[in-house]
Structure formats: C-alpha cells, structure tokens
C-alpha cells in the first residue's frame, strides 16, 4: 500500500467523523474499490450516518445558527443547581464542563453561583451529598457503607472523613430512627486508623 494513499484514506475517515460530529449526516465517503478494508470501514461509517439521519438525530453539541436565548444569571444558576441535585451520586463535572453544558463560561458560572449560594460549586455539591447521607442515616436502616455509595462517595473512608469534618461526629454517632443490624464496624475501623495509640 502506498503511504500517500494510506494518509489520504485516513484523512477521508477523519473528515467523515468530523462531518458526523458537526451534524452533517448527509456526507458520505465514496468507495474506491481498490482497498477492501477501507471500503468496508467507509461502508460502515456511511451506514452509521444514514441511520442517524433516518432517526432525525440532533447532535446536542452542535451550536445552532439560532441566536442564543439570554438567560438571567439566577435562572442559569437554578438550572445548574437542579443538575447538581439530580446527579449527587455521580462525580461532579469540572466547572469548565458545567459551564459548557449550560452555555456560559467558567468565570460567570463560578461568580454567579457564589453570589447566589455564598459557596463554591464544589462545596455546594459536597454539602448536598452530606445532607442526603445524613437524612438516609437518620431515616433508614441502610448500611452506612451503602449510604456512602448512594451519596456519591467512592469509598467509605472519604465519606467518613467528610461527614466528620462537616458535622463534628461520625456517621455511626447519629441516632437512627430505624433499627440497624449494628453496622458501625466501618466507623470503628476508620476511627482506629485515624487515632494512633
């Protein structure tokens, strides 16, 4: 296979992928018949684009030609808050990613969020996760390790430390209105590892 031909084929595939990403689902790679593997890949990409086109797929990342609606800062921050509250069990995207998701820039997002909530985006997210965990501890019999996970913490140790820092008590110190099976072993293991004898 000739190297310039191979480079041209790669550029053709790259262009097709860019066309799909940019929402041009009508673009197709012409089949040349000289390279079976290239033609097969081209055929698959053409079929993929055709199926997206048939499904009337609208790429959410394509910037519309329509003028953007102007959103009041409080409405923008309300949307960000709703997103955070609905995704507490997931990792929080970076503020740059959040800003892109909501059609603003990182500085504006951070400034307006702090003005409205008197805290940073990440601190708000973390506080809300801990509030959720506290409610679950007080009103359910779910084991503490599971509460940590459903509250968005990847491991119990991080949850324990954050909880203790915010509430000045360990999760197992909270009075539970529902009886548990005595799931405090996680706390005692962590407490012992944090207090050298």
C-alpha positions, 0 to 999 in steps of 0.5 A: 500500500502506498503511504500517500494513499494510506494518509489520504484514506485516513484523512477521508475517515477523519473528515467523515467523523468530523462531518458526523460530529458537526451534524452533517449526516448527509456526507458520505465517503465514496468507495474506491474499490481498490482497498477492501478494508477501507471500503468496508470501514467507509461502508460502515461509517456511511451506514452509521450516518444514514441511520442517524439521519433516518432517526432525525438525530440532533447532535446536542453539541452542535451550536445552532445558527439560532441566536442564543436565548439570554438567560438571567444569571439566577435562572442559569444558576437554578438550572445548574443547581437542579443538575447538581441535585439530580446527579449527587451520586455521580462525580461532579463535572469540572466547572469548565464542563458545567459551564459548557453544558449550560452555555456560559463560561467558567468565570460567570458560572463560578461568580454567579453561583457564589453570589447566589449560594455564598459557596463554591460549586464544589462545596455546594455539591459536597454539602448536598451529598452530606445532607442526603447521607445524613437524612438516609442515616437518620431515616433508614436502616441502610448500611452506612457503607451503602449510604456512602455509595448512594451519596456519591462517595467512592469509598467509605473512608472519604465519606467518613472523613467528610461527614466528620469534618462537616458535622463534628461526629461520625456517621455511626454517632447519629441516632437512627430512627430505624433499627440497624443490624449494628453496622458501625464496624466501618466507623470503628475501623476508620476511627482506629486508623485515624487515632494512633495509640 
